[in-house]
Amino acid sequence: MREDTIRLVIHRFSSHTIQTLLLLSAVALERGVHGETSDLAAGAEIEGEDEVRTKMPTFEELLLELVNTLTPQWAFLMANEYASHILRVLLLVLAGNPIEDQSNPKNSIKSKRSAKYVEDRNGEPINHPSLSIQRKIPDSLTDALDQLLKTTDSSINDLVARGFTTSRVGSPVLQQMLVLQSKKGTLEQPGSLLDKCLLNLVSDPTENARRDSALKLMIDDIVGSHFLQKVMELASPKLLQTLFERYFCGRLSVLSMHPISNFVVQSLLSNAKNERQLKTMIAEIQPSAGTLLFKQRPGVVRALLDSCIRLRAGSVEIMNALYSGLGISALDERKELINLLAFLMPYKEFVNADYDQLPFRIQGSLIIQLVLQLPGDGHEPIMNSFFAQAPDRMYSWCKDPSGSRIIEAIISSEHIPLATKRQVLDQYSNKYADLAINKYGSHIVDACWKVSDMPYKEKIMIELIQREMLVQDSPFGRIVMRNCRVEQYKRRADEWRERERSLQKGKRMFKDIFDSSSTPNKRSDKKSKKSKK
């Protein structure tokens, strides 16, 4: 097989065998690091036979030999539709990175055709736990990966590198290489692979008409856009600022409405590196916020909210952008904020619409959930609007697939004070049994239970017991009864109380630990700022 490695790697069928062997090697290496190998030593006698077993190469040695074989042909293999999958797996194995995401089949390293082939024939995929976690690897493989990246970085010329950015086959391998270079700190060196892909933008950021034209075409390309999304994620603050000023500034609104380039814009916005960049982006998006919300591009607004949460900045600016987009001009109109976002409607249309006929919008629900995660008092506009609504109207949301998500997010939010949550819980007093038997309302009861103190839990418990027959007849109600341990409360109320007290004590203990661990960092930050002054 060693002499025919290249031929096997580019073959339609044998390439899958090589890929499977690489997955198995990742599992074997993980076991070997933990001392679980079952290899026999050289010269060991096999029981029942007179022959002596010949020493077999280890998986580590086989991988090193495979790397040495494939490296000289790397660019050729990147362009091959069968070999490219093997290169991606090989890079992940050498780096010890997760290969298969068991929670999301879309992130599988296998092609859709290969996955369907296995599924149609009831095949068993390799789902070893070590494939979905960060693995320990021998130092020799780390050195081999460093040498591989260094060699391919210098051997792939500018023209070939640029071609891979828009290649359906080569681009995924190229992106994986950039991720690994980013972790090693060699991504933005002059003459690096990224520099070649961006037509020397890293080493020479001066005006270049040819480069500007090529990168603008890449933004609108169905494959090139995916490459640029990865670049936005990996770029340093300086490179991201250069890309923004050169190719996006003044064009964000237009690009956001494009069916392809809007995803590049979302990646740009969600990867803002600092507060200054974020506020500049919000200011440019604000005039077109309404168009984005109502013309099927709310993902752009969500990307900005993600950055606001991550950077803990821009809350006031993003809320002003939302007010502007929703057509809210007066303070008293803000009381309808939660409705306008839930239904994704401008204020003037909402006040003239039949409320009972308005459908919830999933994107609007997601935006509300993100606003509730804004730092500081960023959640207050939503909560003020919530309490301005009729309680019965908000209660009806608890039984809707999208509306219940909003209510659950309010109750579960770490940023909303317990006193405010108690006001929300009080609105559902004497309604917990009705909520428990509803498919979506049962989740609201569980959320309320988790944030309640002992007296309030007993209040919910009594409501459930008073209507026990009704609740037990529902499959959702039975789950709620089990989660609340109603039977234990009925038989041994004192034991139930003691158990709940110990659980609450444990939660407070962990909270104190986390709070104390974060406090010294804040104090050290203040001291460092004073010392700088």
HURADA-V126607 format. One record per residue. N is the residue number from 1. RES is the residue in one small letter. SS is DSSP state (A for helix, B for strand, O for the rest). PHI is phi in whole degrees, -180 to 180 (999 if undefined). D_LAST is the distance of its C-alpha to the last C-alpha in Angstrom with 1 decimal. Layout:
[[N;RES;SS;PHI;D_LAST] [N;RES;SS;PHI;D_LAST]]
//
This chain:
[[1;m;O;999;66.5] [2;r;A;-63;64.2] [3;e;A;-71;66.2] [4;d;A;-106;66.1] [5;t;A;-58;62.4] [6;i;A;-61;61.6] [7;r;A;-63;64.8] [8;l;A;-70;64.1] [9;v;A;-66;60.5] [10;i;O;-96;61.5] [11;h;O;-83;64.6] [12;r;O;-59;64.7] [13;f;O;-101;65.8] [14;s;A;-66;64.9] [15;s;A;-62;61.2] [16;h;A;-69;61.0] [17;t;A;-65;62.4] [18;i;A;-61;59.8] [19;q;A;-63;57.0] [20;t;A;-64;58.5] [21;l;A;-62;58.7] [22;l;A;-66;55.0] [23;l;A;-63;54.2] [24;l;A;-66;56.4] [25;s;A;-65;54.8] [26;a;A;-62;51.4] [27;v;A;-66;53.0] [28;a;A;-65;54.7] [29;l;A;-63;51.5] [30;e;A;-62;49.7] [31;r;A;-67;52.7] [32;g;A;-65;52.8] [33;v;A;-63;49.3] [34;h;O;-93;50.2] [35;g;O;74;53.4] [36;e;O;-105;55.7] [37;t;O;-67;57.5] [38;s;O;-116;61.3] [39;d;O;-65;62.1] [40;l;O;-85;65.0] [41;a;O;-70;64.6] [42;a;O;-62;66.5] [43;g;O;85;70.1] [44;a;O;-70;70.1] [45;e;B;-85;73.5] [46;i;O;-89;74.0] [47;e;O;-61;76.1] [48;g;O;88;79.6] [49;e;O;-133;79.5] [50;d;O;-90;80.4] [51;e;O;-77;78.0] [52;v;B;-104;74.6] [53;r;O;-70;71.6] [54;t;O;-72;70.0] [55;k;O;-65;66.3] [56;m;O;-95;64.5] [57;p;O;-66;61.1] [58;t;O;-76;58.2] [59;f;A;-61;56.2] [60;e;A;-62;53.4] [61;e;A;-67;55.8] [62;l;A;-65;57.2] [63;l;A;-66;53.9] [64;l;A;-63;52.9] [65;e;A;-67;56.3] [66;l;A;-64;55.9] [67;v;A;-61;52.5] [68;n;A;-64;54.1] [69;t;A;-75;57.0] [70;l;A;-85;55.0] [71;t;A;-56;52.2] [72;p;O;-63;54.4] [73;q;O;-107;55.6] [74;w;A;-60;52.3] [75;a;A;-63;52.2] [76;f;A;-62;55.9] [77;l;A;-69;55.4] [78;m;A;-61;52.4] [79;a;O;-88;54.9] [80;n;O;-94;57.5] [81;e;O;-67;57.7] [82;y;O;-94;58.8] [83;a;A;-72;56.8] [84;s;A;-61;53.4] [85;h;A;-65;53.4] [86;i;A;-66;54.0] [87;l;A;-62;51.1] [88;r;A;-64;48.7] [89;v;A;-65;50.1] [90;l;A;-61;49.9] [91;l;A;-63;46.2] [92;l;A;-69;45.4] [93;v;A;-66;47.6] [94;l;A;-64;46.0] [95;a;A;-85;42.5] [96;g;O;75;43.5] [97;n;O;-82;42.3] [98;p;O;-57;44.2] [99;i;O;-102;47.3] [100;e;O;-116;48.8] [101;d;O;-97;47.2] [102;q;O;-65;49.8] [103;s;O;-81;48.3] [104;n;O;-140;48.5] [105;p;A;-59;51.6] [106;k;A;-66;50.2] [107;n;A;-90;47.7] [108;s;O;-65;50.6] [109;i;O;-74;50.8] [110;k;O;-74;54.5] [111;s;O;-70;55.8] [112;k;A;-60;57.3] [113;r;A;-66;60.8] [114;s;A;-67;60.4] [115;a;A;-63;59.3] [116;k;A;-68;62.2] [117;y;A;-60;64.6] [118;v;A;-66;63.7] [119;e;A;-65;63.8] [120;d;A;-64;67.1] [121;r;O;-105;68.7] [122;n;O;54;67.2] [123;g;O;-75;65.3] [124;e;O;-102;62.8] [125;p;O;-70;59.3] [126;i;O;-81;57.3] [127;n;O;-119;54.9] [128;h;O;-67;53.8] [129;p;A;-55;50.6] [130;s;A;-68;48.9] [131;l;A;-78;49.1] [132;s;A;-110;46.6] [133;i;O;-131;43.9] [134;q;O;-73;41.7] [135;r;O;-109;44.0] [136;k;O;-82;43.6] [137;i;O;-132;45.2] [138;p;O;-65;46.3] [139;d;A;-61;44.2] [140;s;A;-62;47.0] [141;l;A;-73;46.6] [142;t;A;-62;42.8] [143;d;A;-65;43.7] [144;a;A;-65;46.4] [145;l;A;-66;44.1] [146;d;A;-59;41.6] [147;q;A;-68;44.6] [148;l;A;-61;46.1] [149;l;A;-65;43.0] [150;k;A;-66;42.5] [151;t;A;-67;46.2] [152;t;A;-68;46.5] [153;d;A;-61;43.3] [154;s;A;-88;45.0] [155;s;A;-84;48.5] [156;i;O;-81;48.0] [157;n;O;-82;48.1] [158;d;A;-59;46.3] [159;l;A;-65;49.4] [160;v;A;-66;50.1] [161;a;A;-60;46.5] [162;r;A;-65;46.5] [163;g;A;-65;49.9] [164;f;A;-69;48.6] [165;t;A;-63;45.9] [166;t;O;-116;48.9] [167;s;O;-97;51.2] [168;r;O;-61;52.1] [169;v;O;-86;53.0] [170;g;A;-84;50.4] [171;s;A;-61;47.3] [172;p;A;-60;46.8] [173;v;A;-68;47.0] [174;l;A;-59;44.6] [175;q;A;-63;42.0] [176;q;A;-65;42.4] [177;m;A;-65;41.8] [178;l;A;-66;38.6] [179;v;A;-60;37.4] [180;l;A;-67;38.1] [181;q;A;-65;36.4] [182;s;A;-63;33.3] [183;k;A;-68;33.2] [184;k;A;-93;33.7] [185;g;O;78;31.0] [186;t;O;-113;33.6] [187;l;O;-65;33.9] [188;e;O;-108;32.2] [189;q;O;-75;33.2] [190;p;O;-57;35.1] [191;g;O;82;38.8] [192;s;O;-71;38.3] [193;l;A;-60;40.5] [194;l;A;-64;38.1] [195;d;A;-60;37.8] [196;k;A;-67;41.6] [197;c;A;-65;41.9] [198;l;O;-96;39.6] [199;l;O;55;41.4] [200;n;O;67;38.6] [201;l;O;-66;35.9] [202;v;O;-71;33.4] [203;s;O;-83;34.3] [204;d;O;-142;35.1] [205;p;O;-79;33.6] [206;t;O;-69;35.2] [207;e;O;-59;37.8] [208;n;O;-151;41.0] [209;a;A;-62;43.7] [210;r;A;-65;45.6] [211;r;A;-66;42.6] [212;d;A;-60;41.7] [213;s;A;-65;45.2] [214;a;A;-66;45.5] [215;l;A;-72;42.3] [216;k;A;-67;43.3] [217;l;A;-68;46.6] [218;m;A;-65;45.0] [219;i;A;-62;43.1] [220;d;A;-93;46.5] [221;d;O;-83;48.3] [222;i;O;-65;49.2] [223;v;O;-95;48.3] [224;g;A;-58;45.6] [225;s;A;-65;43.7] [226;h;A;-65;43.5] [227;f;A;-62;42.1] [228;l;A;-68;39.4] [229;q;A;-61;38.5] [230;k;A;-68;37.8] [231;v;A;-63;35.8] [232;m;A;-59;33.5] [233;e;A;-69;33.1] [234;l;A;-95;32.2] [235;a;O;-65;30.3] [236;s;O;-74;26.7] [237;p;A;-55;24.4] [238;k;A;-68;25.1] [239;l;A;-68;28.9] [240;l;A;-63;29.0] [241;q;A;-64;27.4] [242;t;A;-63;29.9] [243;l;A;-62;32.8] [244;f;A;-64;31.7] [245;e;A;-66;31.4] [246;r;A;-83;34.6] [247;y;A;-125;37.0] [248;f;A;-124;35.9] [249;c;O;-60;34.0] [250;g;O;86;36.6] [251;r;O;-124;39.1] [252;l;A;-59;37.7] [253;s;A;-63;40.3] [254;v;A;-68;43.2] [255;l;A;-65;42.2] [256;s;A;-66;41.6] [257;m;O;-90;45.3] [258;h;O;-76;46.7] [259;p;O;-65;48.4] [260;i;O;-109;46.8] [261;s;A;-67;43.6] [262;n;A;-64;42.3] [263;f;A;-73;41.6] [264;v;A;-67;39.4] [265;v;A;-61;37.5] [266;q;A;-60;37.2] [267;s;A;-65;35.8] [268;l;A;-60;33.3] [269;l;A;-68;32.1] [270;s;A;-75;32.0] [271;n;O;-114;29.9] [272;a;O;-53;27.1] [273;k;O;-91;24.1] [274;n;O;-154;21.2] [275;e;A;-63;20.8] [276;r;A;-64;21.1] [277;q;A;-60;24.3] [278;l;A;-62;25.7] [279;k;A;-67;25.4] [280;t;A;-64;26.9] [281;m;A;-67;29.8] [282;i;A;-62;30.4] [283;a;A;-61;30.6] [284;e;A;-77;33.2] [285;i;A;-77;35.2] [286;q;A;-52;35.3] [287;p;O;-61;38.2] [288;s;O;-108;40.4] [289;a;A;-60;39.4] [290;g;A;-63;42.8] [291;t;A;-61;44.7] [292;l;A;-66;42.9] [293;l;A;-69;43.6] [294;f;A;-103;47.2] [295;k;O;-115;48.2] [296;q;O;62;47.8] [297;r;O;-130;44.2] [298;p;A;-69;42.2] [299;g;A;-61;40.8] [300;v;A;-66;38.4] [301;v;A;-66;37.0] [302;r;A;-63;36.9] [303;a;A;-62;34.9] [304;l;A;-64;32.2] [305;l;A;-63;32.2] [306;d;A;-58;31.9] [307;s;A;-68;28.6] [308;c;A;-60;27.3] [309;i;A;-69;28.1] [310;r;A;-67;26.8] [311;l;A;-89;23.4] [312;r;O;53;23.3] [313;a;O;-156;22.8] [314;g;O;78;25.1] [315;s;A;-63;27.3] [316;v;A;-65;27.7] [317;e;A;-66;28.5] [318;i;A;-71;31.0] [319;m;A;-69;32.8] [320;n;A;-62;33.1] [321;a;A;-65;34.6] [322;l;A;-66;37.0] [323;y;A;-58;38.0] [324;s;A;-64;38.7] [325;g;A;-67;40.7] [326;l;A;-85;42.8] [327;g;O;79;43.7] [328;i;O;-91;42.0] [329;s;O;-115;41.3] [330;a;O;-100;41.8] [331;l;A;-62;40.0] [332;d;A;-69;43.3] [333;e;A;-78;44.0] [334;r;A;-69;41.1] [335;k;A;-65;43.3] [336;e;A;-97;45.1] [337;l;A;-55;42.1] [338;i;A;-65;43.2] [339;n;A;-71;46.7] [340;l;A;-62;45.7] [341;l;A;-75;43.6] [342;a;A;-62;46.3] [343;f;A;-103;49.0] [344;l;O;48;46.9] [345;m;O;-133;48.5] [346;p;O;-70;47.3] [347;y;A;-59;47.5] [348;k;A;-64;50.6] [349;e;A;-74;52.6] [350;f;A;-66;51.7] [351;v;A;-66;52.9] [352;n;O;-104;56.3] [353;a;O;-95;56.7] [354;d;O;-82;58.7] [355;y;A;-57;56.1] [356;d;A;-66;58.5] [357;q;A;-101;59.1] [358;l;O;-81;55.5] [359;p;O;-88;54.7] [360;f;O;-68;51.3] [361;r;O;-112;49.4] [362;i;A;-60;47.8] [363;q;A;-64;44.9] [364;g;A;-65;44.2] [365;s;A;-62;44.2] [366;l;A;-66;41.7] [367;i;A;-64;39.4] [368;i;A;-60;39.6] [369;q;A;-62;38.9] [370;l;A;-72;35.7] [371;v;A;-60;34.6] [372;l;O;-67;35.0] [373;q;O;-98;32.4] [374;l;O;-63;29.7] [375;p;O;-68;26.5] [376;g;O;65;26.0] [377;d;O;-96;28.7] [378;g;O;-62;29.9] [379;h;O;-81;33.3] [380;e;A;-60;34.1] [381;p;A;-57;35.9] [382;i;A;-68;38.3] [383;m;A;-69;38.9] [384;n;A;-62;39.5] [385;s;A;-68;42.0] [386;f;A;-60;43.6] [387;f;A;-74;44.3] [388;a;O;-82;45.7] [389;q;O;-89;48.5] [390;a;O;-66;51.8] [391;p;A;-55;51.7] [392;d;A;-64;54.9] [393;r;A;-68;53.4] [394;m;A;-70;50.4] [395;y;A;-65;52.9] [396;s;A;-65;54.8] [397;w;A;-65;51.7] [398;c;O;-63;51.9] [399;k;O;-106;55.2] [400;d;O;-112;54.0] [401;p;A;-57;52.7] [402;s;A;-86;49.6] [403;g;A;-62;49.3] [404;s;A;-66;49.3] [405;r;A;-64;46.3] [406;i;A;-66;44.3] [407;i;A;-62;45.3] [408;e;A;-63;44.7] [409;a;A;-65;41.2] [410;i;A;-63;40.5] [411;i;A;-70;41.8] [412;s;A;-90;40.1] [413;s;O;-60;36.6] [414;e;O;-79;33.8] [415;h;O;-90;31.8] [416;i;O;-89;34.5] [417;p;O;-61;34.8] [418;l;A;-62;38.0] [419;a;A;-62;39.1] [420;t;A;-69;39.1] [421;k;A;-64;41.0] [422;r;A;-62;43.5] [423;q;A;-64;44.4] [424;v;A;-67;45.1] [425;l;A;-61;47.2] [426;d;A;-63;49.2] [427;q;A;-67;50.3] [428;y;O;-104;52.2] [429;s;O;-60;53.9] [430;n;O;69;57.6] [431;k;O;-125;57.1] [432;y;A;-67;55.8] [433;a;A;-67;59.3] [434;d;A;-64;59.8] [435;l;A;-68;56.5] [436;a;A;-63;57.4] [437;i;O;-92;60.5] [438;n;O;-99;58.8] [439;k;O;-57;57.5] [440;y;O;-95;54.1] [441;g;A;-66;54.0] [442;s;A;-63;54.4] [443;h;A;-69;50.9] [444;i;A;-65;49.6] [445;v;A;-62;51.3] [446;d;A;-61;49.7] [447;a;A;-66;46.2] [448;c;A;-63;46.9] [449;w;A;-62;48.2] [450;k;A;-67;45.1] [451;v;A;-101;42.8] [452;s;O;-88;45.4] [453;d;O;-87;45.5] [454;m;A;-59;48.7] [455;p;A;-60;50.5] [456;y;A;-74;49.8] [457;k;A;-63;51.0] [458;e;A;-66;54.2] [459;k;A;-64;54.5] [460;i;A;-64;54.4] [461;m;A;-59;56.7] [462;i;A;-63;59.3] [463;e;A;-62;59.3] [464;l;A;-68;60.0] [465;i;A;-69;62.8] [466;q;A;-62;64.5] [467;r;O;-121;64.9] [468;e;A;-61;65.2] [469;m;A;-60;68.3] [470;l;A;-64;66.6] [471;v;A;-68;63.5] [472;q;A;-68;65.4] [473;d;O;-75;67.5] [474;s;O;-103;64.5] [475;p;A;-62;63.0] [476;f;A;-73;59.5] [477;g;A;-65;60.3] [478;r;A;-64;61.4] [479;i;A;-66;58.1] [480;v;A;-62;56.3] [481;m;A;-61;58.7] [482;r;A;-69;58.0] [483;n;A;-63;54.2] [484;c;A;-86;54.5] [485;r;O;57;57.1] [486;v;A;-63;59.5] [487;e;A;-63;62.4] [488;q;A;-64;60.6] [489;y;A;-63;59.7] [490;k;A;-69;63.4] [491;r;A;-86;64.7] [492;r;O;-138;62.1] [493;a;A;-62;59.6] [494;d;A;-65;58.2] [495;e;A;-65;57.4] [496;w;A;-62;55.8] [497;r;A;-64;53.6] [498;e;A;-63;52.7] [499;r;A;-64;51.7] [500;e;A;-65;49.5] [501;r;A;-63;47.8] [502;s;A;-66;47.0] [503;l;A;-65;45.7] [504;q;A;-65;43.4] [505;k;A;-65;42.3] [506;g;A;-63;41.5] [507;k;A;-63;39.5] [508;r;A;-64;37.4] [509;m;A;-64;36.9] [510;f;A;-64;35.6] [511;k;A;-64;33.3] [512;d;A;-64;31.8] [513;i;A;-64;31.4] [514;f;A;-66;29.6] [515;d;A;-65;27.4] [516;s;A;-69;26.5] [517;s;A;-73;25.8] [518;s;A;-88;23.3] [519;t;A;-64;21.5] [520;p;A;-60;19.9] [521;n;A;-63;18.4] [522;k;A;-64;16.8] [523;r;A;-66;15.4] [524;s;A;-66;14.2] [525;d;A;-63;12.5] [526;k;A;-64;10.7] [527;k;A;-65;9.8] [528;s;A;-66;8.7] [529;k;A;-65;6.3] [530;k;A;-65;5.1] [531;s;A;-66;5.4] [532;k;A;-65;3.8] [533;k;O;-63;0.0]]
//
